[in-house]
């Protein structure tokens, strides 16, 4: 996988031209680890069998049979050791998140730290099947249905993970995480109409300072930054997956001024909306 330097001086792994990659492992061993690197995407490590450990943000996390380990975008990761690994890693970009569904498990990926979630023994075959279906879609020639099928399969996997996470009574969310989950629901509902942090504090009936502190504790980012990221993510998705004019994309994501939208988008993505669309489709 080609790397590019990051603003933090750590190699940054980008995703390929597709918004999804699946790498499957069959009796795989990792003996010599890679240099630590950051991800410009999210990863789900499904371990059906095998042992070993990751280093994620400098902390060791065991590779355990029957688990999925979540590595969020921007985390520093190295797969340090693995023996007899059977499973897969699913890599995907933000474009495939936040599908507008009533249930949105994207909050799991935005948390600080890492989640290793146990998969019930009787669900392992279902996880294998969904991963295999995702892998098949990556090999399928592009057509109007592929992206939508991919989103549905990925959302199914993420919703299962959220269900199993919530069912794990050994780990309870603290107040900050619960507030973050509530914020994520309101953000998904209101991001296109409300870009101001005050709205979200009012909607959640908490002081703005309390909300910002909780969000920083969980994600490392404040309210305004998370709102801006969600708005521009929607803009990037519309540019990549729709034929809407740039002005219409700006309007649908809450910008009254197309030029202001273009400047804001360029600051976040490093290029103008039209250039981003051309590169993603190229």
Order of alpha helices (4+ residues) and beta strands (2+ residues): beta-beta-beta-beta-beta-beta-beta-beta-alpha-beta-alpha-alpha-alpha-alpha-alpha-alpha-alpha-alpha-alpha
